Amino acid sequence: MHWIINNNLVMRFVTAFIALILFFACSNPETSKENNQQEQKKSEAAPGIYKKPPSSFSDTIIIKGKSAVFYNPDSLQLEKIKAITDKMVYESNLHDCFYQMRNARMVLKIYYPLIKITDVKKARYLLFEKANGKKEYIDLNTKNDPCGIFIFDGQKAPQLVDMTNIESELGFYFLK
């Protein structure tokens, strides 16, 4: 019996030793260096976070009362974004904008039908006029997202909302 226990220990040791030898034999240091260099080149070539190109327009849209303002890049701005963005990322962003905005419009239509919807494509500035006469300007060039939504109740400051969480954002802001 003593011999069987020692034999099991020896077998485990030999198995572990063979596994280590195979592990180190299979990992070629030259291959690892090549892989690291390729990964480094990919990360250098991959586009980083870009700054959204400025709008082609300098117009101002005036917003009064309860509103939801949907903004998108103008056509020239969209072409500039396309030029500095990876094709798949660009298409994914367009897809996300379209479906998130569509969802937000449906939520507004169902739960907040009295809120006026304004679409902005050919303007750079938003001027929100509060009921007390105060005004707030927003320069869309300072917003790095290609699309988005501002909500405004006519009293408080306008708020840029997270489109993926539109139901909660509307409820918190407008407080039914």
C-alpha positions as CSV (number, residue, x, y, z in Angstrom):
1,M,0.0,0.0,0.0
2,H,2.9,2.3,0.8
3,W,4.3,1.7,-2.6
4,I,0.9,2.7,-4.3
5,I,0.8,6.0,-2.5
6,N,4.3,6.8,-3.5
7,N,3.6,5.7,-7.0
8,N,0.6,8.1,-7.2
9,L,2.7,11.0,-6.0
10,V,5.4,10.1,-8.5
11,M,2.8,10.0,-11.3
12,R,1.3,13.4,-10.3
13,F,4.8,14.9,-10.2
14,V,5.7,13.4,-13.6
15,T,2.4,14.6,-15.1
16,A,2.9,18.2,-13.8
17,F,6.5,18.2,-15.0
18,I,5.5,17.1,-18.5
19,A,2.7,19.7,-18.6
20,L,5.2,22.4,-17.7
21,I,7.6,21.2,-20.4
22,L,4.9,21.3,-23.0
23,F,3.7,24.7,-21.9
24,F,7.2,26.2,-22.3
25,A,8.0,24.3,-25.5
26,C,4.8,25.5,-27.2
27,S,5.3,29.2,-26.3
28,N,7.8,30.5,-28.8
29,P,9.3,33.8,-27.6
30,E,9.7,34.9,-31.2
31,T,6.0,34.4,-31.9
32,S,5.1,36.2,-28.7
33,K,7.3,39.2,-29.8
34,E,5.6,39.2,-33.2
35,N,2.2,39.1,-31.6
36,N,3.0,41.9,-29.2
37,Q,4.4,44.1,-32.1
38,Q,1.2,43.4,-34.2
39,E,-1.0,44.3,-31.3
40,Q,1.0,47.5,-30.7
41,K,0.7,48.4,-34.4
42,K,-3.1,47.8,-34.3
43,S,-3.5,50.0,-31.2
44,E,-1.4,52.7,-32.8
45,A,-3.4,52.5,-36.1
46,A,-6.8,52.3,-34.4
47,P,-8.5,55.7,-34.3
48,G,-8.7,57.1,-30.8
49,I,-11.5,59.2,-29.4
50,Y,-12.2,61.9,-32.0
51,K,-13.5,65.4,-31.6
52,K,-16.7,66.0,-33.5
53,P,-16.1,68.3,-36.5
54,P,-17.8,71.7,-36.2
55,S,-21.2,72.4,-37.7
56,S,-21.4,73.8,-41.2
57,F,-24.0,76.2,-40.0
58,S,-24.1,79.1,-37.5
59,D,-27.9,79.4,-37.1
60,T,-29.7,79.5,-33.8
61,I,-32.9,77.7,-33.0
62,I,-35.1,79.3,-30.4
63,I,-37.0,77.0,-28.0
64,K,-39.8,78.0,-25.7
65,G,-42.0,76.0,-23.4
66,K,-41.9,72.2,-22.8
67,S,-39.8,70.7,-25.5
68,A,-37.6,67.9,-26.6
69,V,-34.8,68.9,-29.0
70,F,-33.3,66.2,-31.1
71,Y,-30.0,67.1,-32.7
72,N,-28.1,65.4,-35.5
73,P,-25.0,66.4,-37.6
74,D,-25.6,68.3,-40.8
75,S,-24.7,66.5,-44.1
76,L,-21.2,68.1,-44.4
77,Q,-20.5,67.4,-40.7
78,L,-21.6,63.8,-41.2
79,E,-19.2,63.4,-44.1
80,K,-16.3,64.8,-41.9
81,I,-17.2,62.3,-39.1
82,K,-17.3,59.5,-41.6
83,A,-13.8,60.5,-42.9
84,I,-12.2,60.3,-39.4
85,T,-14.1,57.3,-38.1
86,D,-13.6,53.6,-38.8
87,K,-16.3,52.4,-41.1
88,M,-17.8,49.9,-38.7
89,V,-17.8,52.3,-35.8
90,Y,-19.4,55.0,-38.0
91,E,-22.2,52.6,-39.2
92,S,-22.7,51.5,-35.6
93,N,-23.1,55.0,-34.4
94,L,-25.6,55.9,-37.1
95,H,-27.6,52.8,-36.3
96,D,-27.5,53.6,-32.5
97,C,-28.6,57.2,-33.1
98,F,-31.5,56.2,-35.4
99,Y,-32.9,53.5,-33.1
100,Q,-32.4,55.4,-29.8
101,M,-34.0,58.5,-31.3
102,R,-36.9,56.5,-32.6
103,N,-37.4,54.9,-29.2
104,A,-37.3,58.3,-27.5
105,R,-39.9,59.7,-29.9
106,M,-42.2,56.7,-29.2
107,V,-41.8,57.3,-25.4
108,L,-42.5,61.0,-25.8
109,K,-45.6,60.3,-27.9
110,I,-47.0,57.8,-25.5
111,Y,-46.2,59.3,-22.1
112,Y,-45.5,63.0,-22.8
113,P,-47.7,63.9,-25.8
114,L,-47.8,67.6,-24.9
115,I,-44.1,68.0,-25.2
116,K,-43.2,69.8,-28.5
117,I,-40.5,67.9,-30.5
118,T,-38.0,70.0,-32.4
119,D,-35.5,68.5,-34.9
120,V,-32.2,70.3,-35.4
121,K,-29.8,69.5,-38.2
122,K,-28.9,72.8,-39.8
123,A,-28.1,74.9,-36.7
124,R,-25.2,75.2,-34.4
125,Y,-26.8,77.0,-31.4
126,L,-29.9,76.3,-29.3
127,L,-31.4,79.3,-27.4
128,F,-33.7,78.2,-24.6
129,E,-36.1,81.0,-23.4
130,K,-37.4,80.4,-19.9
131,A,-40.7,81.7,-18.7
132,N,-39.0,84.2,-16.4
133,G,-37.2,85.8,-19.4
134,K,-33.8,84.3,-18.8
135,K,-32.1,82.6,-21.7
136,E,-29.6,79.8,-22.0
137,Y,-27.5,79.1,-25.1
138,I,-26.0,75.8,-26.0
139,D,-23.4,75.4,-28.7
140,L,-23.8,72.0,-30.3
141,N,-20.2,72.1,-31.4
142,T,-19.3,71.6,-27.7
143,K,-21.2,68.3,-27.6
144,N,-19.0,65.5,-28.9
145,D,-21.9,63.1,-29.5
146,P,-23.1,63.1,-33.1
147,C,-26.7,63.0,-31.9
148,G,-28.7,63.6,-28.8
149,I,-31.7,65.0,-27.0
150,F,-32.2,68.1,-24.8
151,I,-35.3,68.3,-22.8
152,F,-36.7,71.6,-21.5
153,D,-39.7,72.4,-19.3
154,G,-39.6,76.2,-19.8
155,Q,-38.5,76.8,-16.2
156,K,-35.4,74.8,-15.4
157,A,-32.2,74.7,-17.3
158,P,-32.3,72.4,-20.4
159,Q,-30.9,69.0,-19.9
160,L,-29.0,66.7,-22.2
161,V,-30.5,63.2,-21.6
162,D,-29.2,59.7,-22.0
163,M,-31.3,58.3,-24.8
164,T,-30.9,54.7,-23.6
165,N,-32.5,55.7,-20.3
166,I,-35.1,58.1,-21.7
167,E,-38.1,56.9,-19.7
168,S,-36.4,57.6,-16.3
169,E,-34.7,60.8,-17.5
170,L,-38.1,62.3,-18.6
171,G,-39.7,61.3,-15.3
172,F,-37.0,62.8,-13.2
173,Y,-36.9,66.0,-15.2
174,F,-40.6,66.7,-15.8
175,L,-41.9,65.2,-12.5
176,K,-45.4,64.4,-13.6
